[in-house]
Amino acid sequence: MTTTPDDPGQQPEHDQDSEPPTPFGEEPDPTQLEPGSEPASDPDPEPGTAD
């Protein structure tokens, strides 16, 4: 089965493996994560704090 960007139901120029677009129609910026979006049990260490 082949799909084309003109096929209804498909989102052209949108990576199916990427995060869903924001309500603003923009791709979410991975560097602009919302506070608390990461698991509190496994926070990323802040730069400079790691020994």
N, C-alpha and C positions, 0 to 999 in steps of 0.2 A: 504494500500500500504506500502510495506516495502522497505527500502533503505539500501544498504550495502556499506561499504567503497570502494568496488570494482566497484560500480556503476558509469559509466561514467557521468561526469557533477557534481559529488559530490566531496567535498574537505575533504578527511579523516583527522581526528584529527584537525578539524577546527570548532570552535564554531560559529554557524550561527548568534548568538546574539552578537558576538564580532565585533570589528572594522575590516574593510578589511585589509589584509596584505599590508605592504609597498612594493614599487617596488623592495626592496632588499629581499623580501620574508620573512620578519620578522614582527612579530606583533608589532604595534606601542606601545611604552611605555607611559602609561598615565602620568607618572611623568616627561616625557620629551616633554611636549607640546610646539609647536612652538609659538613664540611671536605673539600675536594678534589672537590666535586660539580661545580664549574665547571672548564672547561678551563684548565690552567696556562698555556697559550700566550696566553690572553686574559683575565687577571684584571681584576676591576673595581677601579678606584682607590679607596683609602680616602678617606672624607670629610675634607677639610682638607689633603690631600696634593697635590691638583691646583693648579697655579699658574694 
